[in-house]
């Protein structure tokens, strides 16, 4: 088991938590929470050791476009970079949805 951490500067805020995905073969879960410190703080727990450079490349691309201030927790079970990007995009979309009772 390996734990990786990354930080990115951020200018945009999110307003609610989100949870997408599952910890299962070839997949991962992403938990995203609002943060007020002007940074994205990412913690990744993965059973696939030695892929820090690949994680950094995927996260660099995502947070270059999506500069959100958030605490992001990723629990990985061998997801590919494409799946990682998809789950991050899904979590961001869910975090921006306005609940029906607030519309």
Chimera marker file (.cmm) of the C-alpha trace (Angstrom):
<marker_set name="trace">
<marker id="1" x="0.000" y="0.000" z="0.000" r="1" g="1" b="0" radius="0.5"/>
<marker id="2" x="1.331" y="3.419" z="-0.952" r="1" g="1" b="0" radius="0.5"/>
<marker id="3" x="0.072" y="6.876" z="0.050" r="1" g="1" b="0" radius="0.5"/>
<marker id="4" x="0.798" y="9.828" z="-2.231" r="1" g="1" b="0" radius="0.5"/>
<marker id="5" x="0.058" y="13.494" z="-1.568" r="1" g="1" b="0" radius="0.5"/>
<marker id="6" x="-0.089" y="16.443" z="-3.944" r="1" g="1" b="0" radius="0.5"/>
<marker id="7" x="-1.015" y="20.123" z="-3.624" r="1" g="1" b="0" radius="0.5"/>
<marker id="8" x="-2.094" y="22.678" z="-6.210" r="1" g="1" b="0" radius="0.5"/>
<marker id="9" x="-2.960" y="26.359" z="-5.928" r="1" g="1" b="0" radius="0.5"/>
<marker id="10" x="-6.601" y="27.115" z="-6.550" r="1" g="1" b="0" radius="0.5"/>
<marker id="11" x="-8.813" y="30.097" z="-7.318" r="1" g="1" b="0" radius="0.5"/>
<marker id="12" x="-12.264" y="28.477" z="-7.544" r="1" g="1" b="0" radius="0.5"/>
<marker id="13" x="-14.352" y="27.089" z="-4.738" r="1" g="1" b="0" radius="0.5"/>
<marker id="14" x="-16.800" y="24.225" z="-4.619" r="1" g="1" b="0" radius="0.5"/>
<marker id="15" x="-19.834" y="24.321" z="-2.389" r="1" g="1" b="0" radius="0.5"/>
<marker id="16" x="-20.615" y="20.754" z="-1.436" r="1" g="1" b="0" radius="0.5"/>
<marker id="17" x="-19.059" y="17.359" z="-0.924" r="1" g="1" b="0" radius="0.5"/>
<marker id="18" x="-19.161" y="14.619" z="-3.500" r="1" g="1" b="0" radius="0.5"/>
<marker id="19" x="-18.414" y="10.904" z="-3.617" r="1" g="1" b="0" radius="0.5"/>
<marker id="20" x="-18.118" y="8.913" z="-6.835" r="1" g="1" b="0" radius="0.5"/>
<marker id="21" x="-16.816" y="5.492" z="-7.795" r="1" g="1" b="0" radius="0.5"/>
<marker id="22" x="-16.065" y="2.375" z="-5.816" r="1" g="1" b="0" radius="0.5"/>
<marker id="23" x="-12.951" y="0.681" z="-4.571" r="1" g="1" b="0" radius="0.5"/>
<marker id="24" x="-12.988" y="-2.332" z="-6.863" r="1" g="1" b="0" radius="0.5"/>
<marker id="25" x="-10.804" y="-3.959" z="-9.473" r="1" g="1" b="0" radius="0.5"/>
<marker id="26" x="-9.724" y="-1.385" z="-12.048" r="1" g="1" b="0" radius="0.5"/>
<marker id="27" x="-11.667" y="1.414" z="-10.386" r="1" g="1" b="0" radius="0.5"/>
<marker id="28" x="-11.336" y="3.946" z="-7.577" r="1" g="1" b="0" radius="0.5"/>
<marker id="29" x="-13.412" y="6.191" z="-5.371" r="1" g="1" b="0" radius="0.5"/>
<marker id="30" x="-13.022" y="9.945" z="-5.170" r="1" g="1" b="0" radius="0.5"/>
<marker id="31" x="-14.186" y="11.963" z="-2.175" r="1" g="1" b="0" radius="0.5"/>
<marker id="32" x="-14.146" y="15.701" z="-2.712" r="1" g="1" b="0" radius="0.5"/>
<marker id="33" x="-14.751" y="18.273" z="0.043" r="1" g="1" b="0" radius="0.5"/>
<marker id="34" x="-14.762" y="22.074" z="-0.049" r="1" g="1" b="0" radius="0.5"/>
<marker id="35" x="-11.654" y="23.793" z="1.283" r="1" g="1" b="0" radius="0.5"/>
<marker id="36" x="-11.139" y="27.447" z="2.139" r="1" g="1" b="0" radius="0.5"/>
<marker id="37" x="-7.343" y="27.517" z="2.110" r="1" g="1" b="0" radius="0.5"/>
<marker id="38" x="-6.889" y="28.322" z="-1.606" r="1" g="1" b="0" radius="0.5"/>
<marker id="39" x="-5.414" y="24.921" z="-2.442" r="1" g="1" b="0" radius="0.5"/>
<marker id="40" x="-6.329" y="21.526" z="-3.720" r="1" g="1" b="0" radius="0.5"/>
<marker id="41" x="-4.919" y="18.919" z="-1.340" r="1" g="1" b="0" radius="0.5"/>
<marker id="42" x="-4.948" y="15.410" z="-2.759" r="1" g="1" b="0" radius="0.5"/>
<marker id="43" x="-4.286" y="12.200" z="-0.824" r="1" g="1" b="0" radius="0.5"/>
<marker id="44" x="-4.128" y="8.949" z="-2.771" r="1" g="1" b="0" radius="0.5"/>
<marker id="45" x="-4.127" y="5.502" z="-1.210" r="1" g="1" b="0" radius="0.5"/>
<marker id="46" x="-3.220" y="2.827" z="-3.741" r="1" g="1" b="0" radius="0.5"/>
<marker id="47" x="-2.174" y="-0.796" z="-3.746" r="1" g="1" b="0" radius="0.5"/>
<marker id="48" x="-0.242" y="-0.226" z="-6.990" r="1" g="1" b="0" radius="0.5"/>
<marker id="49" x="3.135" y="1.053" z="-5.868" r="1" g="1" b="0" radius="0.5"/>
<marker id="50" x="5.631" y="2.942" z="-8.025" r="1" g="1" b="0" radius="0.5"/>
<marker id="51" x="3.191" y="4.981" z="-10.124" r="1" g="1" b="0" radius="0.5"/>
<marker id="52" x="3.776" y="8.389" z="-8.518" r="1" g="1" b="0" radius="0.5"/>
<marker id="53" x="4.909" y="9.976" z="-11.794" r="1" g="1" b="0" radius="0.5"/>
<marker id="54" x="1.804" y="8.742" z="-13.615" r="1" g="1" b="0" radius="0.5"/>
<marker id="55" x="-0.445" y="10.081" z="-10.828" r="1" g="1" b="0" radius="0.5"/>
<marker id="56" x="1.353" y="13.437" z="-10.941" r="1" g="1" b="0" radius="0.5"/>
<marker id="57" x="0.890" y="13.716" z="-14.710" r="1" g="1" b="0" radius="0.5"/>
<marker id="58" x="-2.855" y="12.996" z="-14.512" r="1" g="1" b="0" radius="0.5"/>
<marker id="59" x="-3.369" y="15.378" z="-11.585" r="1" g="1" b="0" radius="0.5"/>
<marker id="60" x="-1.239" y="18.136" z="-13.160" r="1" g="1" b="0" radius="0.5"/>
<marker id="61" x="-3.460" y="18.074" z="-16.263" r="1" g="1" b="0" radius="0.5"/>
<marker id="62" x="-6.708" y="17.976" z="-14.283" r="1" g="1" b="0" radius="0.5"/>
<marker id="63" x="-5.861" y="20.782" z="-11.863" r="1" g="1" b="0" radius="0.5"/>
<marker id="64" x="-4.398" y="22.993" z="-14.589" r="1" g="1" b="0" radius="0.5"/>
<marker id="65" x="-7.910" y="23.202" z="-16.052" r="1" g="1" b="0" radius="0.5"/>
<marker id="66" x="-9.896" y="22.780" z="-12.822" r="1" g="1" b="0" radius="0.5"/>
<marker id="67" x="-8.220" y="24.987" z="-10.228" r="1" g="1" b="0" radius="0.5"/>
<marker id="68" x="-10.600" y="24.118" z="-7.390" r="1" g="1" b="0" radius="0.5"/>
<marker id="69" x="-9.929" y="24.548" z="-3.692" r="1" g="1" b="0" radius="0.5"/>
<marker id="70" x="-10.783" y="21.141" z="-2.299" r="1" g="1" b="0" radius="0.5"/>
<marker id="71" x="-9.653" y="18.305" z="-0.118" r="1" g="1" b="0" radius="0.5"/>
<marker id="72" x="-9.551" y="15.263" z="-2.389" r="1" g="1" b="0" radius="0.5"/>
<marker id="73" x="-9.207" y="11.706" z="-1.144" r="1" g="1" b="0" radius="0.5"/>
<marker id="74" x="-8.687" y="8.943" z="-3.689" r="1" g="1" b="0" radius="0.5"/>
<marker id="75" x="-8.827" y="5.254" z="-2.800" r="1" g="1" b="0" radius="0.5"/>
<marker id="76" x="-7.439" y="3.377" z="-5.793" r="1" g="1" b="0" radius="0.5"/>
<marker id="77" x="-7.686" y="-0.258" z="-6.817" r="1" g="1" b="0" radius="0.5"/>
<marker id="78" x="-5.625" y="-0.256" z="-10.029" r="1" g="1" b="0" radius="0.5"/>
<marker id="79" x="-7.502" y="2.353" z="-12.070" r="1" g="1" b="0" radius="0.5"/>
<marker id="80" x="-6.033" y="3.517" z="-15.375" r="1" g="1" b="0" radius="0.5"/>
<marker id="81" x="-5.252" y="7.222" z="-15.967" r="1" g="1" b="0" radius="0.5"/>
<marker id="82" x="-8.409" y="7.518" z="-18.091" r="1" g="1" b="0" radius="0.5"/>
<marker id="83" x="-10.580" y="6.203" z="-15.259" r="1" g="1" b="0" radius="0.5"/>
<marker id="84" x="-8.859" y="8.548" z="-12.782" r="1" g="1" b="0" radius="0.5"/>
<marker id="85" x="-9.622" y="11.563" z="-14.974" r="1" g="1" b="0" radius="0.5"/>
<marker id="86" x="-13.219" y="10.419" z="-15.489" r="1" g="1" b="0" radius="0.5"/>
<marker id="87" x="-13.843" y="9.971" z="-11.747" r="1" g="1" b="0" radius="0.5"/>
<marker id="88" x="-12.271" y="13.360" z="-10.926" r="1" g="1" b="0" radius="0.5"/>
<marker id="89" x="-14.504" y="15.034" z="-13.525" r="1" g="1" b="0" radius="0.5"/>
<marker id="90" x="-17.558" y="13.224" z="-12.135" r="1" g="1" b="0" radius="0.5"/>
<marker id="91" x="-16.733" y="14.279" z="-8.568" r="1" g="1" b="0" radius="0.5"/>
<marker id="92" x="-16.329" y="17.895" z="-9.675" r="1" g="1" b="0" radius="0.5"/>
<marker id="93" x="-19.655" y="17.816" z="-11.524" r="1" g="1" b="0" radius="0.5"/>
<marker id="94" x="-21.478" y="16.350" z="-8.514" r="1" g="1" b="0" radius="0.5"/>
<marker id="95" x="-19.917" y="18.951" z="-6.198" r="1" g="1" b="0" radius="0.5"/>
<marker id="96" x="-21.336" y="21.728" z="-8.373" r="1" g="1" b="0" radius="0.5"/>
<marker id="97" x="-24.878" y="20.351" z="-8.621" r="1" g="1" b="0" radius="0.5"/>
<marker id="98" x="-27.403" y="22.401" z="-6.704" r="1" g="1" b="0" radius="0.5"/>
<marker id="99" x="-29.623" y="20.156" z="-4.565" r="1" g="1" b="0" radius="0.5"/>
<marker id="100" x="-33.267" y="20.137" z="-5.707" r="1" g="1" b="0" radius="0.5"/>
<marker id="101" x="-34.467" y="21.710" z="-2.443" r="1" g="1" b="0" radius="0.5"/>
<marker id="102" x="-32.217" y="24.754" z="-3.074" r="1" g="1" b="0" radius="0.5"/>
<marker id="103" x="-33.280" y="25.433" z="-6.679" r="1" g="1" b="0" radius="0.5"/>
<link id1="1" id2="2" r="1" g="1" b="0" radius="0.2"/>
<link id1="2" id2="3" r="1" g="1" b="0" radius="0.2"/>
<link id1="3" id2="4" r="1" g="1" b="0" radius="0.2"/>
<link id1="4" id2="5" r="1" g="1" b="0" radius="0.2"/>
<link id1="5" id2="6" r="1" g="1" b="0" radius="0.2"/>
<link id1="6" id2="7" r="1" g="1" b="0" radius="0.2"/>
<link id1="7" id2="8" r="1" g="1" b="0" radius="0.2"/>
<link id1="8" id2="9" r="1" g="1" b="0" radius="0.2"/>
<link id1="9" id2="10" r="1" g="1" b="0" radius="0.2"/>
<link id1="10" id2="11" r="1" g="1" b="0" radius="0.2"/>
<link id1="11" id2="12" r="1" g="1" b="0" radius="0.2"/>
<link id1="12" id2="13" r="1" g="1" b="0" radius="0.2"/>
<link id1="13" id2="14" r="1" g="1" b="0" radius="0.2"/>
<link id1="14" id2="15" r="1" g="1" b="0" radius="0.2"/>
<link id1="15" id2="16" r="1" g="1" b="0" radius="0.2"/>
<link id1="16" id2="17" r="1" g="1" b="0" radius="0.2"/>
<link id1="17" id2="18" r="1" g="1" b="0" radius="0.2"/>
<link id1="18" id2="19" r="1" g="1" b="0" radius="0.2"/>
<link id1="19" id2="20" r="1" g="1" b="0" radius="0.2"/>
<link id1="20" id2="21" r="1" g="1" b="0" radius="0.2"/>
<link id1="21" id2="22" r="1" g="1" b="0" radius="0.2"/>
<link id1="22" id2="23" r="1" g="1" b="0" radius="0.2"/>
<link id1="23" id2="24" r="1" g="1" b="0" radius="0.2"/>
<link id1="24" id2="25" r="1" g="1" b="0" radius="0.2"/>
<link id1="25" id2="26" r="1" g="1" b="0" radius="0.2"/>
<link id1="26" id2="27" r="1" g="1" b="0" radius="0.2"/>
<link id1="27" id2="28" r="1" g="1" b="0" radius="0.2"/>
<link id1="28" id2="29" r="1" g="1" b="0" radius="0.2"/>
<link id1="29" id2="30" r="1" g="1" b="0" radius="0.2"/>
<link id1="30" id2="31" r="1" g="1" b="0" radius="0.2"/>
<link id1="31" id2="32" r="1" g="1" b="0" radius="0.2"/>
<link id1="32" id2="33" r="1" g="1" b="0" radius="0.2"/>
<link id1="33" id2="34" r="1" g="1" b="0" radius="0.2"/>
<link id1="34" id2="35" r="1" g="1" b="0" radius="0.2"/>
<link id1="35" id2="36" r="1" g="1" b="0" radius="0.2"/>
<link id1="36" id2="37" r="1" g="1" b="0" radius="0.2"/>
<link id1="37" id2="38" r="1" g="1" b="0" radius="0.2"/>
<link id1="38" id2="39" r="1" g="1" b="0" radius="0.2"/>
<link id1="39" id2="40" r="1" g="1" b="0" radius="0.2"/>
<link id1="40" id2="41" r="1" g="1" b="0" radius="0.2"/>
<link id1="41" id2="42" r="1" g="1" b="0" radius="0.2"/>
<link id1="42" id2="43" r="1" g="1" b="0" radius="0.2"/>
<link id1="43" id2="44" r="1" g="1" b="0" radius="0.2"/>
<link id1="44" id2="45" r="1" g="1" b="0" radius="0.2"/>
<link id1="45" id2="46" r="1" g="1" b="0" radius="0.2"/>
<link id1="46" id2="47" r="1" g="1" b="0" radius="0.2"/>
<link id1="47" id2="48" r="1" g="1" b="0" radius="0.2"/>
<link id1="48" id2="49" r="1" g="1" b="0" radius="0.2"/>
<link id1="49" id2="50" r="1" g="1" b="0" radius="0.2"/>
<link id1="50" id2="51" r="1" g="1" b="0" radius="0.2"/>
<link id1="51" id2="52" r="1" g="1" b="0" radius="0.2"/>
<link id1="52" id2="53" r="1" g="1" b="0" radius="0.2"/>
<link id1="53" id2="54" r="1" g="1" b="0" radius="0.2"/>
<link id1="54" id2="55" r="1" g="1" b="0" radius="0.2"/>
<link id1="55" id2="56" r="1" g="1" b="0" radius="0.2"/>
<link id1="56" id2="57" r="1" g="1" b="0" radius="0.2"/>
<link id1="57" id2="58" r="1" g="1" b="0" radius="0.2"/>
<link id1="58" id2="59" r="1" g="1" b="0" radius="0.2"/>
<link id1="59" id2="60" r="1" g="1" b="0" radius="0.2"/>
<link id1="60" id2="61" r="1" g="1" b="0" radius="0.2"/>
<link id1="61" id2="62" r="1" g="1" b="0" radius="0.2"/>
<link id1="62" id2="63" r="1" g="1" b="0" radius="0.2"/>
<link id1="63" id2="64" r="1" g="1" b="0" radius="0.2"/>
<link id1="64" id2="65" r="1" g="1" b="0" radius="0.2"/>
<link id1="65" id2="66" r="1" g="1" b="0" radius="0.2"/>
<link id1="66" id2="67" r="1" g="1" b="0" radius="0.2"/>
<link id1="67" id2="68" r="1" g="1" b="0" radius="0.2"/>
<link id1="68" id2="69" r="1" g="1" b="0" radius="0.2"/>
<link id1="69" id2="70" r="1" g="1" b="0" radius="0.2"/>
<link id1="70" id2="71" r="1" g="1" b="0" radius="0.2"/>
<link id1="71" id2="72" r="1" g="1" b="0" radius="0.2"/>
<link id1="72" id2="73" r="1" g="1" b="0" radius="0.2"/>
<link id1="73" id2="74" r="1" g="1" b="0" radius="0.2"/>
<link id1="74" id2="75" r="1" g="1" b="0" radius="0.2"/>
<link id1="75" id2="76" r="1" g="1" b="0" radius="0.2"/>
<link id1="76" id2="77" r="1" g="1" b="0" radius="0.2"/>
<link id1="77" id2="78" r="1" g="1" b="0" radius="0.2"/>
<link id1="78" id2="79" r="1" g="1" b="0" radius="0.2"/>
<link id1="79" id2="80" r="1" g="1" b="0" radius="0.2"/>
<link id1="80" id2="81" r="1" g="1" b="0" radius="0.2"/>
<link id1="81" id2="82" r="1" g="1" b="0" radius="0.2"/>
<link id1="82" id2="83" r="1" g="1" b="0" radius="0.2"/>
<link id1="83" id2="84" r="1" g="1" b="0" radius="0.2"/>
<link id1="84" id2="85" r="1" g="1" b="0" radius="0.2"/>
<link id1="85" id2="86" r="1" g="1" b="0" radius="0.2"/>
<link id1="86" id2="87" r="1" g="1" b="0" radius="0.2"/>
<link id1="87" id2="88" r="1" g="1" b="0" radius="0.2"/>
<link id1="88" id2="89" r="1" g="1" b="0" radius="0.2"/>
<link id1="89" id2="90" r="1" g="1" b="0" radius="0.2"/>
<link id1="90" id2="91" r="1" g="1" b="0" radius="0.2"/>
<link id1="91" id2="92" r="1" g="1" b="0" radius="0.2"/>
<link id1="92" id2="93" r="1" g="1" b="0" radius="0.2"/>
<link id1="93" id2="94" r="1" g="1" b="0" radius="0.2"/>
<link id1="94" id2="95" r="1" g="1" b="0" radius="0.2"/>
<link id1="95" id2="96" r="1" g="1" b="0" radius="0.2"/>
<link id1="96" id2="97" r="1" g="1" b="0" radius="0.2"/>
<link id1="97" id2="98" r="1" g="1" b="0" radius="0.2"/>
<link id1="98" id2="99" r="1" g="1" b="0" radius="0.2"/>
<link id1="99" id2="100" r="1" g="1" b="0" radius="0.2"/>
<link id1="100" id2="101" r="1" g="1" b="0" radius="0.2"/>
<link id1="101" id2="102" r="1" g="1" b="0" radius="0.2"/>
<link id1="102" id2="103" r="1" g="1" b="0" radius="0.2"/>
</marker_set>
